[in-house]
C-alpha cells in the first residue's frame, strides 16, 4: 500500500502528462501481478464492490475524531471529496502497515457479509495503521471514484510503456466486462486473441468540438456531414448469435434496451455497429430527458417501452463478417453499412444516419443554425478517408454544435464552491423578472474565469443580505448571460421551466439589473424550443 | 452596552471612543497588525506595536501614530488597552481591553506555533475573546513547520538537480520572511520578486536577520536563476513575470494547500501547507487558554465554528460581520488580506 500511496502522491503532484505516464509505468513495472492488475482495474473504473456504505464511514470518522456529525458533514462539503475529508479529519495513526494494495482490496471485499459492528472494528483497525495518503487511498478503494487526473487513455499509455504492447491493442483488451477476480494480468493483458470474449466492444472514437468554422478543414468534398443527435453513444455487437449493447461509458446496457434484442437473429454474426441510441417516436426524436428518465428506471416496463421507445441511429460499421474494419476508410465502411441497413431483414429499430448534403461550407452554416428544427444538437463532420481511431483524437472527426440558447439573468443567491473552489463563491442562483418580482429559475456554477470568481466572491462578502446555512442572498445587482442547451416545462420549479446544461457565458457588467430578461421571455423560448 | 461592539466601521469601544482594526476611516484606530484588511488607510490617528510600525509606515506612508511595547498599558478615558503577541507576523498583536473589571481580547489574526520570527503567541485571560476562524474546520490541521520546511528543502534540491528554478508563491509580508527564515539557505541562491524584497529591506532595517536574497531585476539573467529558490507574490506566479524562467517548478505555501482541490485549482506543481493562521487545534487551544466564556467569531467559517463552540463546548459564542478576509490565495498587494 505504501508504494501505491506514493504513486498516488506523485501523480497528484504533477499536471504534466508525460511525468504521470512515467510515474505510472515505473510503478507498474515494479509491482507484482496482483497489484498491477488491480491498479489497471481501478484506473479503468473497475473498483471492488462497495461493502460499507458511506453513511457509516462518515459516522465512524466523526466519532473517531471526536466531532459532531454535522461538523463532519460541513467539512466534507468544503473539501468536496469524502475520502479526503475523512483522511484529513481522523486522529493520528497508532501504527504502521506493510501490506500490499491487493491485500487491502481483499480486506475490503471480505467486509461484505459482516455485521455492522464487525465492519466498524475492521475499518477502524485499518485506519489506525495508515498515514494520511494511505487512508485517502483506502477510503477511495471503498468508495470508488478514483479521479486522480489519470484518464484511461493515460493509463493505457503507461501500460504500453511497461509491457511493450501497443496502445490500441491494450485498449481493446481492457474493454468489456472483466474484473480482477475472474482474470489475471497474464490472461487479460499479456495473452493474445482477445476476441474470445465475444462481447468485447471496440474503443469508441470520439470527436473534438469544432471551435471555429469549418473553412479551416480544407476541401468540402473530402468531408461528409451528419446531424448530431442528443442520445447515448452506443455500440451494438452481434457475435455467435448473441447481442451486446455497450454505452460509451463502457457499460454493458443490453438489458436496458429490449427493442434491440431481435437484432441477434436479424443481423449476421460478426457485426458491430456504432451509433446513437435515441428516444424516438412517431418519426422524430424525443428529448434526451425522456431517455435519461427511462435509463434511471430499474425495470424496463411495457409502459415505458411504449412511452419512450428507442432506435439506434447507425453511423459506422466497425466489424463486418467478423472482420475488423477500423483501418478501412470511412467511405468504405459507410457503403457496407448502407448495404446492411438496406436489406429487407434489417429491423425498424435501426436507422441509417442520413448525410446532410452540401458542396460549400456555407450551406452547412445554414444547416447548423437550423439544427434545433430537427431536434438535433448540430452537425458532425467526418473525413471520408478517415480510419476509426480509439479515444478522443483531433483531426478527422469534429462535432460542430449549434450555438446555445441564452438569457440575461440576475444573480440572487450565492453559495461557496467545494473541492477545487472551496474558498470562492461559485454556485449561483439566477432569476428573471416577473413584473417587479425576481423569480429564480436556474443555478449555474461554471463558465467564469477564476479571476471573475474572485471578484464576485469579494463582492458577495460585502453585499450579503441574509445567510441560510451555506447560502447567502445578495443584493440583486449583477446580470449574467446564461447559456443553455435546451428548455422544458417543469412542475417542480416555481418558474415553470428547467434548463439543460445551464452555465454562465458572460458577466454583463454593462447591463443594469432592470434590463435582464423576463419570465415571459423564458416561456416564449419554451414554446419555440421545447422538445 | 458591551465593552466592544461591531459597528459598520469596525470594532468599537464606546467607553474610550476608539476602534480596533476599523475598515472605514475613523479618528482613532488601534491596529493589530500590518496586513491591509486590518490596517487600512485614512484614519486620523493610529496606535500599534513598535515592531509593527516599520511595515505599516512603509505601506501607509506618513500617518499620525504612536507606538507601544508589548504589555505596556495605554489608558484612554479610563479604559486600559494593552498589546500582546499574536504570533501571526512580526509585530502582530492581540489587543486587550479592560474597563471596570471586564476584559475583552481582540486577537486579529493569530497562530499558536512559534515560527521563530514573529513574537510568539501568548494566551491572555479574558471574559470575551474575539477570534478569527480562517481555518476553523477540523480538516485543517497543520504539520509541524519543521516537516514542511523539510519538504520545501527536498523539493528545492530535486529541482536544482533537474536544472530548474524553484518558484514559491508567498505573501510579501509575513509568509515570505517566514519561508526565508525556515529554509536551508545553504542549498543555493535565493531570489525575490521586487514587492517581497521591499518588505525584506524594511524588516532588515528593524534588525530582523534574514538570509541573503537577490532582487530580480531586468539585469538578472535566466542562467542565474537556475537552481535558485525564488520567492514570488501569488499573482506573479500566473503572469508574464514568469517568462524569465526557462525551467521551473512552481509551489505555493498556504494553509489552503491542505485541500487537494485548492492546489489543483491553482495548478501549482507543489502545495506546501504552511499558514500564519491557527489551525483547528490551534484555535481550540487558544480559546481554552483564554478562559473566556464568551467568544465572538469574526472572519472565516464563522457560523460553523461559532455553532461548534456553542453546542460542543458550551461557550456563549456568536459570529460578527467584519470585513477581514483571513488568508486569501487570490490577492497579494503587499499583504495577506
Interface residues (C-beta under 8 A of the other chain):
Chain A: X12 X13 X14 X15 X65 X67 X68 X71 X72 X74 X75 X78 X79 X80 X81 X84 X85 X88 X89 X149 X418 X419 X420 X421 X422 X423 X424 X450 X454 X461 X462 X467 X469
Chain B: X137 X138 X139 X140 X141 X256 X258 X259 X260 X261 X262 X264 X265 X267 X269 X270 X301 X303 X304 X307 X308 X311 X312 X323 X325 X328 X329 X330 X331
